[in-house]
Amino acid sequence: MERMALDDLFDLGDLLLQWRLYLGLAITFGVCWGIYTLIPEEPVCWILIVPVGLVGLWLSLKWEHRASLGR
């Protein structure tokens, strides 16, 4: 049982060390920063940034997961 848990941790570590994840996060950060600089109203800005950031994070993880399945 412990062996399975260690393998899962290594898989998670491998997922977090891939370039696709970091590229997706950088693009998400860029889009969120663009929204932040273009919209002067702070509450409206956060209402837009939070969903965009969450979707960007989810898409980055999904992109990396799909690429790892192809190996």
C-alpha positions, 0 to 999 in steps of 0.5 A: 500500500505504501509503495502505491502512495510513493508512486503517486507522489512521484507521478505528481512530482513529474506532472509539476516539473513539465514545461507545458504546465509552466507555459500554461500558467504563464499564459494564464498569468499574462491574460489575468495581468492584462485584465487587471491593467485594462479594467480600472474598477477593482471589484469588476476586475476580480470578478473577471480574473478569478474565473479566468485564472481557474480555467487557465489552471485547469486547462494547463493541468489538463494539457499536461495530463493529456501529454503524459498519457501519450508517452 
